[in-house]
Amino acid sequence: MPAVENPVSPEPADALASVAALRRLADQIEDAAVEQAMRAGWSWPQVAEALGVTRQAVHKKHAKRLIAAGVTLRRR
């Protein structure tokens, strides 16, 4: 993997704000991708494997939101 220039601001407050913003963005992208996969008929184990987490972790994080959004969830 090629070296990447350090994109972090020399100001700690700016650098930490950037990290927080990236985490929020990553969460939004994950939410959308998980919903898309579940609407396409993916199972919890498939989604979990794609994210590199356990089925239980992905279910705990996303199930309530998906149910509230009207997504039909598969059991396995």
C-alpha positions in Angstrom: 0.0 0.0 0.0 1.5 3.3 -1.0 2.3 5.9 1.6 -0.3 8.7 2.0 0.4 12.2 3.1 -0.9 13.0 6.5 -4.2 14.8 5.8 -4.7 15.7 9.5 -4.8 19.4 10.4 -2.0 20.5 12.7 -4.7 22.0 14.9 -6.0 19.2 17.3 -9.5 20.7 17.4 -9.8 20.7 13.6 -8.3 17.2 13.4 -10.7 15.8 15.9 -13.7 17.5 14.3 -12.7 15.9 11.0 -12.6 12.5 12.7 -16.1 13.0 14.2 -17.5 14.2 10.8 -16.0 11.1 9.0 -17.5 8.8 11.6 -21.0 10.3 11.1 -20.6 10.0 7.4 -19.4 6.4 7.6 -22.5 5.6 9.9 -24.8 7.2 7.3 -23.3 5.2 4.5 -23.4 2.0 6.5 -27.1 2.6 7.4 -28.0 3.2 3.7 -26.0 0.2 2.5 -27.5 -2.2 5.1 -31.0 -1.0 4.3 -30.3 -1.5 0.6 -29.0 -5.0 1.2 -31.9 -6.0 3.4 -34.4 -4.7 0.9 -32.6 -6.7 -1.7 -33.2 -9.9 0.4 -29.9 -10.3 2.0 -29.7 -12.2 5.3 -28.2 -10.9 8.5 -25.2 -13.3 8.2 -24.5 -12.0 4.6 -24.6 -8.4 5.7 -22.4 -9.2 8.8 -19.8 -10.9 6.7 -19.7 -8.1 4.2 -19.1 -5.6 7.1 -16.7 -7.8 8.9 -18.8 -8.0 12.1 -21.0 -10.6 13.8 -24.6 -11.2 12.8 -25.5 -10.2 16.3 -23.7 -6.9 16.1 -25.3 -5.9 12.8 -28.7 -7.0 14.0 -28.4 -5.0 17.2 -27.2 -1.9 15.4 -29.7 -1.9 12.6 -32.8 -4.0 13.3 -35.0 -1.4 15.1 -34.3 1.3 12.5 -35.0 -1.1 9.6 -38.3 -2.3 11.1 -39.3 1.4 11.7 -38.5 2.1 8.0 -40.8 -0.8 7.0 -38.1 -3.1 5.8 -39.1 -6.8 5.8 -36.4 -8.6 7.5 -35.3 -12.2 6.8 -34.8 -14.6 9.7 -31.7 -16.3 8.2 
